[in-house]
Amino acid sequence: MDGIGVSVSIEVYRDAWGVPHLRAADPDELSFAQGRVTARDRAWQLEVERHRAQGTTAAFLGAAELGWDTFVRQARLADTARRCFERLDRTDPATAAWVRAYVDGVNDGLAEGARRAPEFAATGLTPGRWEPWTPLAVWLSTHILFAGFPTKLWRDEVARRLGEEWTELFATDGPGTAGSNGWVVAGERTASGAALVAGDPHRFIEAPGVYQQIRLACPAYDVVGLAVPGIPGLAHFGHTGSAAWAITNAMADYQDLYRERLHRLPDGSVEALGPDGRRPAAVHTETIEVAGAEPVVIEVIETDRGPVIIGVDGEPDDDRPASGWEAVSLRYPPRVTGELGFGALPALLRARTVADVDAALDGWVEPVNVVQAADTRGGLLHRVAGHVPVRDRANSLRVVPAWESAHDWQAAPAPLPRAEVRGHAVMANARGLAAPLGVEFAPPHRAARIAELLDASADWTPETTTAIHADTDNPSAARLLDKVAGNGDGLSPAGSEVRRRLLDWDRRMDAESTDAGLYAAVRGAVVRRLAGHEAFAALRGPAPYPEVFRPWLVLGPRVAYALETLLTAGPVPAGDVDRIVREALDEVGAGEPPAAWGVTHRLAPWQALPDQDDERWPGLGGDHDCVLSTSSVPGWTDRSARASAARYVWDLGDRERSRWIVPFGASGVPGDPHHHDQLPLWLRGELAPVTTDWDRLTEETEATEEESA
């Protein structure tokens, strides 16, 4: 650590699960320690994220990553991160220095971490150098698709191909994949008399995991929580001893797509039509290196609205002064304002009360979250945090014309809702607190089920709260079961037996349940038949958009996620829906008996390198709209790419009684004892203890570091 302005008083301890507990003399030194230990534990993950943020992953992962790299570069994510850091450096130099210290720690630990990680040798990747703005770029790339702006492309396609009246037919207020659970219980409803904050973020499961358990302690604060590797501090989930906070996705709409009319002049420059006529657009080219293939040169264009991310083409026309074409640009708050809200991160670590958490979150930008917090004084907080622009309603629904001034953003962002907590409050991405800020939300099932469970007791403890995380009741099954109940005539004997079993089923998506497997098989057959109905024929062709947006633009998954709606509304006649349900019952009855739900509903984590042993991933309980939310694509795959990326219970009465879990482990290094040691607990719905007594931790010395290398 010599020569970088950080002293050597850093101490690293580990608990029984390998979770790092860090002590240092001041916040900057502690930030350095966090960066260094993260680089040691997760060097491969950090480098993959850095390359993803810069649009350079194809250089070592191959042509399959070219679509992502192109999007990241054309969306100007790295350049936006640079701008945001430059502004942070001017307006909040203390936070900028704190971020630099983290980056210095990463750079100090990367070489050692890379020696431990076999992926570097497998790909020939050499650790690079992190810049002060790199954490901001990682944050942007992690969350740029969080608000789901490609849904606006889908609505455009539905309106164009199916009809304007069906634009919002596939809204995700039917089975959806987005979201997280969170709840705060006031002290009046707990056994200890102190509040509990609990929940679990639902994200695409990655290996290594997207959250890192860690403790950060210095004379200014002592905080445990879940960090995002590559980002200093504890942005989403933390417990300072006297205050604790947690978030879920607010489902707000804060990114816009503009239809641009571009004109290329004979000299190669480009103009874009805006409300005041044609104005010059910024244009340059970039080269993307591709492992095993020739480099690809792409053009990057930015108009007054934002970077062009679709339709970046158009050559000069020698016969006219300008040739024109249409494209789509993306407008997102950090690109417009130069603010990413990183000043909130050290402020959260210093929080002692919910008022401190509240004040820190006034500077939050992206993503837009619903936040809950509690403190040891009895304070409770339930609010939205983030930057949501004020603009025309049409901006939130569709791609809007860039040349109409009605679609401009107003100077000030939207006011952010908040609510009083009475007994308990639940956040699960449903309509409610954040409703004025969004268009599509998760269905109400998870939120309603959590509230129902919380109402059943006034003596909640961290131990009993874990049962809520693991609840597998599937309320969204009710509408399909109603259709099954109403369609008993004309079934084959085997179809009638399937119907009988479903109507006797307890609606629980337990991994070992054969009835849950039966329900999933019938649901899949219904989804496939609905998607194949002639009413949706116009939507079956490929959408004319880049590959990176295809997950939002494929008919089958859209039907799967909107099944509840499509069973009772939409262009498929009611009689045809009834027929489809009967055919599905007969189809499943005629086939091999479906296996237990967990046999097919298995974990499918994303990994930068393909898994050579995919069969090793375990079966899961839960489903889209269970509190134990594990999302697949009914009708196409039961494999679950999305689930709880962590679970936590923060106890404001005694932090040592708090509990947490991640899907895999504290280490990202294959073969490390703590690489996957939490997976069995995670699968059983159990949580590991949060240990805060330094005497019960093991200090990591230079010798132990060398032994683990």
N, C-alpha and C positions, 0 to 999 in steps of 0.2 A: 504493500500500500504506500510505499515511499514515493514521494514526488507528486502526489495528487492532492495534497492538502488535507488528508484525513488521517487521524491518529490511529493508534493500534489498540485502543481500549475496548474494541468490540469483543463481545463474548457470544458464543453460539452454543445453545443447549438444545437437546432433543428430548421429546417425551417418548413413551413406549411405542408410539406409532410413527416415529421418525419426524414428527412435525417440528420445524425449527422455531425456537424461542430466542429472540435476539435482544441483547442489551448493548447500549452504547452511551457515550457521554453527552450527545446532543442529537437533535433531529436529523441534521445533515449526515452525521456519521452513521446514524441508524439507517437512513435511506441507502447509504452506500452498502451497509451490511445486508439489507434486504436484496439489493441488486446482486450482490456477490453470491449469497446463498442460493438465490433463485437460479443464477447461471450455473452453479455447481450441481443443483438438483435437476435442472430442466433445460440444459443447454440446447438440446435438439429442438425442443418446443419453442424456446425463445428465438432461435435462428429461423425456424419455419415461419413464425409470426412476423419477424422483421422482413423476411423476403416477401411474404404475402402483402405486407403493408406497402412495400416498394414496387410490387409488380415484377418480381424477379424469380418467382418460384419455378418457372419453366426451365430455367438455366440448370437446375439440378434434379427436378422431378419429371421433366419431359413435356411433350406437347399437350398432354391432357390438361395442364395448368395454363395453357395459353389464353383461354377465354377469361379466366380470372385476372391474369396479369394485364391483359388489354383493358379490361374494365377499370382496374385500379389506376392505371396510368391515365386513361381518358377522363376519369372522374377527378383526377388531380389530388389524390389522397395525400401523397407524400408532400406535395407542394403546400397543401392546406395545413398539414402538420407543421411545416416550417414557418408558415405565416403565423399560426397560432402561438408557436413558441416564441417567435420574435416579439409578438405583442405581449405575451406573458413576461418576457424579459424586461420590457419597458415599463409595464404597469404593475408588476408584482415580482420584483427581482428576488425576494426571499424564496418564493415558491419555485421560481426558475432555478435557483441554486440547489434547492432540494431535489428537483428532478435531475439536474446534472449529477448530483452525488449518486443517485440511483444508477444512472447510466455509467458513471465511473466504476461502480461496483460490478455491474454486468460485465463491462470490458475487462475488469480485473479477474473475474471468475470464469470467463468463457473458455479459455484454453484448457483449464483443468476440467471443467464440465464436459468439454468435447472429447477429452481423452477417455472419459468414462462412458460415453454414449456411442454405441456401435453404429448408429445410423450415419454418422459422419463418414466413417470408413466405407460403409455400404454405398453411399452416393458420391463419394469423393468431395464432399462439401468441406470447405475450410471455414472456421468461424470468422465472421466479418467484424466490423467495428460499429457499435451503436453510436449514434449522434444524439445530442440533447433533445432533438425533436422526435426521435424514434418512438418513445413511449406514446406520444400523442398520435403518431401514425398507426401504431398497433391498436390503440383505442378506436380510431376512426374505422380501420378495416374490420375490426371485430363487430362494430355496430352499424356500419353503413347500410346494411340490409334489414336492420332491426325493425324499422317502421314499415317495411313491406311495400315500398313504392312500386315494385313491379306489378302489384295488384291493379294499379291504374292502367297498365297495359292490357291486362286481362279484361277489365271492364270495357275498354275501348273495343277489344275483339268481340266481346259478347254483344255490344251495341251494334257493331258493324255487321256481324254475321247472323245474329239471332234476332236482334231488334232492340230498340231503345228501352222498351218496357221491361226488358229482362236484365238491365245493367247491373242491378244489385241482387240478382237472384242467388248468386253463389256466395253471398256474404258469409263470413265465418262465424256468425251467430248460429251455427250448426257445428258439428264436430270440427274442431280446429286444432292446429298444431302449436299455436303460439301460447306463451304464457308461463306463469309461475304462481305458486301459492304463497301467501303470507298472512299472518294474523298476529294481533297484539291482544293480550288478555290483561285487563286492569287488575290491580292487586285485590280488589274486592271479590274476584272470582278465582283466586289461586289459594292453595293451601298455605303458602308462606305469607300471604298478604303483600307480596311484591309482584310487580308485573312480569309477564313473560312475553317475549317476542320470538316468533317461530315461523318457519316456512321452508320452501325449497324452490330454487330457480330451475325452470325447465328450459333446457337448451339442447342443441345438438350435442350428443355425447362425443367427446374427443378423448383420445388416449395419446399422451397424458391428458388429465382432466383440465377443464377450463378454469377451475378454481383451486387455489393453493391455501391450505390452512397455515396460519403463521401467527406469531406474536411479536409485537414491536414495543420495546420498552426503553425509555430513557428518562432522565429527571422530569421532562415535561409531560410525559404520558406513559401509559402501559395499556396496550390495546391488543385483544385477540380478535381474529376475524378471518375472512375469506378474501384473499387477494386475487387479482387477475394477473397471471404471470406476464411480466413485461411492463407492468404499471406500478408505480410506487404507491404505498399506502394501502388502504382498505376501502375501496370506493363503494362497494355495495352492501357489505355485511360486516358489522363490527360491534365490539363490546368494550367500552373503555373502563369498566368497573362501576361507574356511576351512571352511564348512559349507554344505550344500545340502539342500533338502527338496522333496517332491512328494506329491500325494495322489490317491486315487481314491475314488469313492463306496463306502462300506462295505456298502451295501444293507441297512443296519440298519432296524429298525422302531422308531420312537420317537414316533409320533403315534397317538392313539386317537380313534375315533368312538364316541359314546354315543347310544343311542336314548333320547330324553327324552320324558317325559309332562308336557306343559305344560297349565296351566289359566289362563285369563284371567278375572280378576274384573270385576265390573261397572264398576269405576272405571278399567279399562284396564290395571291392573297384571297381572303374570304370576307364577305360582308354578310351580316345577319339582319333580317327585317324585324325591327322592334316597333314600339308604339310611336316613336318619333322618326320612323323611316329606317333606311339602311345605315348600319354602323359597322365599323371594322371589327372583326373577331380576331382574337389571338390565335395564331397557328404555328405549330412546330411539329417536327417528327421525332420519334423515339425508336430505338432498336431493342427488341426483346430477344435475348439469347435463348435458344432452345436446345436442351440436351439431346444429342443424337439427330439433330435436324439443322437446317439452315436458319440463320437469324430472320426474324420477321420485323419489318419496318412498319410502324403504325403512325397515323396522323393524329394529332391532338388539337382539338378546336375548342375554344371557349368564347361564348357570347356574353352579352351583358346579363343574361339570366344565370348562366352557369356553364359548366363543361358539357360538351356534346358526348353522349354515351351510346347513342344508337344512330346509325346512318352516317358515319363519318366517311363520306366518299364524295365523289363529284370531281370531274376533271375539267380543266379549262376547255372552252369551245372556241375554236379558231374562227367560226363563222359569226359569233355574236360577242358583244363586249363583256357579257357575263353569262354563265350557265347556272341554272338554279336547280336545287333539289331540297327535299325535306329531311329533317333529322329531329332528334329528340335530345333536349338538354336536361340536366339535373340541377336543381337548386336546393342546397341544404345549408342550415344555419352557420356552421363553422366557416364555410367557404365565403359566406356573405359578411359575417361579423368579425372573423378572425379570433373568435372566442371559443374555447373548448371546455372551460369551466374547471380546469385543473387546480385553481385556487381553492376549490372546495375540499380537495383531498387532505392537505395538512390540517385544515380547519376541523374536519371531522375527527381526526386523531386527537385533537385537543379538546373535544367536546366533553363537558361535564354534565350538562342538562339537555333536555329536549329543546330548550330555547337555543342552545349552542348548535345543536344539529340543524334546527330550523334556519338559523342565520347562515350556517355554512352552505346549505342547499339553495339559498337565494342566488348563489353564483353558479349553480349547476346548469349545464347546457344540453348535453347529449349522452345517452338516449334519454327520452322523457320517461320518468319513472313515477310510480306511486310509492311513497315512502311512509313507513311506520317507525316510530321510535318510542322509547320509554326511559325513565330515569328512576333513581332510587328515592327521589322526593315525591314520587307519585305522578310526575308529569307524563303526558301521553301526546303523541303527535300522529296525524294522519293527513297527508298532503300530497300534491303533485309537485314535482321538481323538473325543470327543464325549460327549453326555449321552443315555443310553438308560435310560428308567425301568424299574423292576422291577415287574411286575404279572402278572396271570393270563395264561396262554397264549392263551386265547380272545380277549383284547384285540388280539393281533397278527393274528388271522385274520378277524374279523368285526366288525360293529357290535354293541356289547354294551349290556345294559340299565343305565341310569344308576342305577336304584333298588336294584341289588345291590352290597353292599359288597365282594364278592369281586373286583370290577373296579377298585377303588381303586389308586392308585399308592403304592408304598412310599416312605418318606422319602429313602432313599439310592439313587442310580442304580446300574446294573449295573457290575461291574468290567470293565475294558477289556483285551482280549487283546493279547498281544505275542508275537513269535517271534524266534529267533536267525536271523541271515542266514549261510548257509553257501554261499559261492561266489557265489550270486546269489539274489534273491527276486523274485517276480512278484506284482503285484496287478492283477487284471482283473475284479473284481466277482463272481468265482465263489465257491462255498462254500470255506471254508478258515479263515483267521484270524478273520473276523467271523461265522462260521456261528452261534455261540450267540446272536447279537444280532438275527438276521433270520429271515425266512420264505422269501422268494423271492430267488434270486440269478441272475446271468447264467449261462448254460451254461459248461462248463469249456473250451470250444474255444480262446478267445483266450489264456487263461492257459497251457494246455498247449502251444499252438503257440509262444508266446514262450519258454517254458522249453526247448522242443526246439531252437529256434534258438540260444538262449544256450549250450546245451550243446555246440554245434558248434564253439566256438572258446574259446581262453583268451588271446586277444590283441585284445580289443575296443578300439576307438578311437571317438571321437565320429563320425568319418566312416563307419566300417563299421556303427555302431549305427543310422544312419538307414535302412538297408535293412530292419531289423525293422519300423519304422513302416509301411513301404510293402508289407508282405507281403500278398498277396491270396489265399492258399490258403484254401479254404472247407470246413473239416471238417464243418460242419453239413449239407452236401449229402449226406453218406454214407448217411443213412437213406433219403432219397428215392431215391437211386441204387440202393440195395439193392432197394427196391420195383420200380424200373424193371427191374432185372436179373431179377427173379423173375416178371415179367409180360410175357413175349414172345409167348405164344400168343394167337391171335385178333386180332392187330393188322393194320391196313391196311398196304399197302406203304410209304406215307408215314410212318405211325406207327412202323413197324419201322426206317425210316431215322433218325428222330429218336432212337429208343432206341439204335441203334448209335452215333450220334454222342455221345450222353450217356455211354455206357459207355466211350468212348475219350477223353473229356474229362479234362483234367488238374486239374480242380476250382479253377482260378484264375479269380477274378472280375476279370480285367483289362478296362479300359474298351474296348479295341479287340477283345475276344474275341467272335466270333459264337457260339461254343459256350456261353460264359457267358450270352449273351442268350437262347440256346435253352433252357438250364436254367431261367432266370428265367421264361420264358414257360410252360414245363411246370409249374413250381412254382406260378405264379399260377393256372393252370387247376385244379390239384389243390386249392389253397386255396379257390377259389370253389365248387367242387363239394362239398368237405367242409362249408363254411359253409352250403350250400344243402341239405344232407342233412336228412331228416325228423327225425333224432335231435336236431337242434339247433333245431327249429321253435319251441320254447317260449322260446328266447333271442333271437328276431328282433325282437320288439317293443321300442319305445323304453323305456328305464329312466326311472322317475319322479324324475329328479334334475336339478339345474340344468345348463345348457349347458356350463359350464366344466369339468364332470366327464365329458362325453361321450367324450373320447378313451380313457378307461379302460373304457367301458361298451358299446362297439359290437362285435358278434359277429365281423364279418369280420377286423378286425385281431387280435382275440384268437385266432382260429383260425390266422392267419398266424404269430403269434409263438410259438404252441405246436405248430407243425406236426410237429416231431420226435416229440413225445409222442403226438399224435393219429394218427400213422401206425401206431402199434403198441398204443395203449391208448385207452380211452374208449368212449362209447356207440355209435360207428359200427362195425358188424360188420366183421371182417377181410375177408370176401368182398367187401363193399361198398367197402372201401378199395382192394382190388386192382382192382376194376372202375373206380373213379374214376381210378386211375393210368393204366389202359389208355385210358380215354376222353380223358384229358388228352393223352396221347401222340398219339392220332389227331387230336384237335382242332388241336394245334399243327402236326402234319404236313399237315393239310388247308388251313391258312391260308397267308398270305404268310410267307416265311422271316423269322424274327425278326432284327432288326438287331443290330449289336454292342451289348454291354451298356451302354457309355457313351452310346449314342444316346438311349436312354430313361432311363437312370439318371443323371439330371442334378441338379445342386445346386438346392435350393429354400430359400434363406435366408428367415427371418422378417424383415419390415421393418414399421415402424409405419405407413408410407404404402405403399399398393400399388405394386408395380413396374410401370412403364409399358412395360418391355421385358423381359418374363419370358424370352424366348427367348435372351437373351444369356448366361444362366448355363450353365457348361460341364458336360460329361459327366464322370462319376467312375468310378474303379475301386473295388473293395472291396465289402463286403456286411456284413450284421448281425454275423456271427461271424468275419469275417476280422480279423486284427490291424489292417489298414486298414479300420476299421469305418465304414461309410456306410449308414445305415438308411433303408429305405423301408417300404412296407406291401405285401408280396407279394399279388397278386390284385386290388389296388385301385390302386396307383400305384407306379411305379418311381422317382419323384422322391424325392430324399434330403433330408430336412429336418434330419437329424442326422449329424454327422461329427466329425472332429477339430477342436475349437475352437482348438487350438494344438498344437504339437509342440515338444519340447525335449530336449536332452542337456546335463546339467550335468557338466563335467569337474572333478574335485577335484584333478587334477594341475596344471592350467593353465586358469584361468577363461576366458582369451582363446580357448581352443580349444572352449569351449562353443558350442552352436548352438541356434537357435530359429526358429519360424515361426508366423504366424497366417494365417487364410484370406484376408484382404483386405489390410490395411495399418495403419500407425500412425495415420493420420488418418481421422476420421469425416466429413470435409468433401468432398462431391462436387467433382470437378475438381482437388483437391489432388494433386500428383505422387505422394503416398504414400497415396492413398486405396485403390488396389487393386494396388499394385506388387508385393506378395508373393504374389498369387494364382497367377501362373504357376509359381513355385517350389513352392507348396503342392500344386498339382495334380500336379507331377512327383515329389512325395515328397522334395524337397530342403529343406534348412534354411539359413537365413541365418546369417552369423557373428555372434557376440556380441563387440562391440568395447568394450574397457574402457580403452584407452590414450587419455587425454584429448587428447593431441597429434594423434590421428587423428580427432578429432571437430570439428565446426564450431560455434563459439559463435553463439548466437542473440542478436542485438542488437535494440534498439528499432527500428532501421531494417529489419532483416529481418522482424521481426514485422509492421511496417506493410506491407511488400511482400506478405506472405502473406495479409494480411487482405482 
